[in-house]
Amino acid sequence: MSVTNEQVRHIARLARIAMSDDELERLLPELNNILGWVEQLGEVDTGGVEPLTAVIDQKLRLRDDVVNDGNIRGDVLANAPEAQHGFFAVPKVIE
């Protein structure tokens, strides 16, 4: 697959990149080379290859997922403009 000058001009317009005709002419072979490499990658047989998330096999260090409120309700409510019954008090919105 290869791209034409019109396609490169269209892509540049979509990306809102102002390009002169000289810049388009220089970019055209580079884009065609990139597309050639992508086509080569598509020809590689990856049938028995496991997908990788990283090159080095690392295990995540996880902690137990425990619900914890921090036991700092008083400190949090100290920042509230108004608190009632251990909760933030907000003005009534709907009458």
C-alpha positions as CSV (number, residue, x, y, z in Angstrom):
1,M,0.0,0.0,0.0
2,S,1.3,3.5,-0.8
3,V,-0.1,7.0,-0.3
4,T,-0.5,9.7,-2.9
5,N,0.2,13.4,-2.7
6,E,-3.5,14.1,-2.4
7,Q,-3.9,11.7,0.5
8,V,-0.9,13.2,2.3
9,R,-2.4,16.7,1.7
10,H,-5.8,15.5,3.0
11,I,-4.2,13.9,6.2
12,A,-2.3,17.2,6.8
13,R,-5.5,19.2,6.5
14,L,-7.3,16.9,8.9
15,A,-4.5,17.2,11.4
16,R,-4.5,21.0,10.9
17,I,-0.9,21.0,9.8
18,A,0.1,23.6,7.2
19,M,2.6,22.0,4.8
20,S,4.2,23.3,1.6
21,D,4.5,21.3,-1.5
22,D,8.2,20.7,-0.8
23,E,7.3,19.3,2.6
24,L,4.7,17.1,1.2
25,E,7.1,15.7,-1.4
26,R,9.6,14.9,1.3
27,L,7.0,13.3,3.6
28,L,5.6,11.1,0.9
29,P,8.5,8.6,0.7
30,E,8.8,8.5,4.5
31,L,5.1,7.6,4.9
32,N,5.4,5.0,2.2
33,N,8.4,3.4,4.0
34,I,6.5,3.3,7.2
35,L,3.5,1.6,5.5
36,G,5.9,-0.9,4.0
37,W,7.3,-1.8,7.4
38,V,3.8,-2.2,8.8
39,E,3.0,-4.6,5.9
40,Q,6.2,-6.6,6.7
41,L,5.1,-6.9,10.3
42,G,1.7,-8.2,9.1
43,E,3.5,-11.0,7.3
44,V,5.2,-12.3,10.5
45,D,3.7,-15.6,11.8
46,T,2.8,-15.0,15.5
47,G,0.6,-18.0,15.9
48,G,2.4,-19.6,18.9
49,V,3.5,-16.4,20.5
50,E,2.0,-15.4,23.8
51,P,1.0,-11.7,24.1
52,L,3.4,-9.6,26.2
53,T,2.6,-6.7,28.5
54,A,6.3,-6.2,29.4
55,V,9.6,-7.7,28.3
56,I,10.5,-8.6,31.9
57,D,8.1,-10.8,33.8
58,Q,7.2,-8.8,36.9
59,K,4.7,-9.5,39.6
60,L,2.7,-6.6,41.0
61,R,3.1,-6.0,44.7
62,L,-0.5,-5.8,45.9
63,R,-1.9,-5.1,49.3
64,D,-5.1,-6.5,50.6
65,D,-8.2,-4.6,49.5
66,V,-9.6,-3.7,52.8
67,V,-12.3,-1.0,53.3
68,N,-10.9,1.6,55.8
69,D,-12.5,4.9,56.6
70,G,-9.4,6.1,58.3
71,N,-11.1,6.8,61.6
72,I,-10.7,10.6,61.0
73,R,-14.4,11.6,60.8
74,G,-13.9,14.5,63.3
75,D,-10.9,15.9,61.4
76,V,-12.8,15.8,58.1
77,L,-15.9,17.4,59.5
78,A,-13.8,20.1,61.1
79,N,-13.4,21.5,57.6
80,A,-17.1,21.5,56.9
81,P,-19.0,24.8,57.1
82,E,-21.7,23.0,58.9
83,A,-22.0,19.4,60.2
84,Q,-25.0,17.5,61.6
85,H,-25.1,14.0,63.2
86,G,-21.6,13.2,61.9
87,F,-22.3,14.2,58.3
88,F,-21.9,17.3,56.1
89,A,-24.9,19.5,56.3
90,V,-26.0,21.0,53.0
91,P,-28.8,23.4,52.2
92,K,-32.0,22.0,50.8
93,V,-32.1,22.3,47.0
94,I,-35.6,21.2,46.2
95,E,-38.5,22.8,48.2
